[in-house]
Amino acid sequence: MLGTLRKIADGLIGLSAFVGTLGLVFVTGVVLVDVIGRTFVSPLAGAQDYTQMGMVIIVFGGMALCDKLGGHVSVDIFERSFPPRFNHVLDVLAAILGAAIFVGIAYTVYDSSKLSQMLGLATNIVALPKWYFQWALSVMALITALGMILRAVELTLTGWDARAEKEIRE
């Protein structure tokens, strides 16, 4: 059962990271075209809007993968002082807290997207509807939360942490 959930979560995490990668390629292209255009006194109209919305996709697209690989900042000043069992409990609690934070982000942004849709809110220059990006952010935040919840469950039931595998290989 956990193996199937892990495969589904890994697939969603990979999809989210792929979307983030597409956002990075797009924003890089926008910046390139804008810089070249500025050289010839013809900057890309709306480059700021495209870049801002692209950054939403880049950051939240890669967030789940960053968590899966253990890429978030962690401070382990006291870790060596605590017994292994206590550190294990802290890892589980950190995953649960992280999941709660990302569910909160997803809910808040989705709730905000309904308001954006109702009011027709859009970016300043090229009028990109904001709610599309808010929905994308919500979905990617939920994927991150799913990965964190699954990590908490795996840590609790099996003691296995996907992030520890990376440390062993290094």
Secondary structure, DSSP 8 states (H G I E B T S, - for coil): -HHHHHHHHHHHHHHHHHHHHHHHHHHHHHHHHHHHHHHTT---TTHHHHHHHHHHHHHHHHHHHHHHTT-S----TTTTTS-HHHHHHHHHHHHHHHHHHHHHHHHHHHHHHHHHHHHT-B-TTT--BHHHHHHHHHHHHHHHHHHHHHHHHHHHHT---HHHHHHHH-
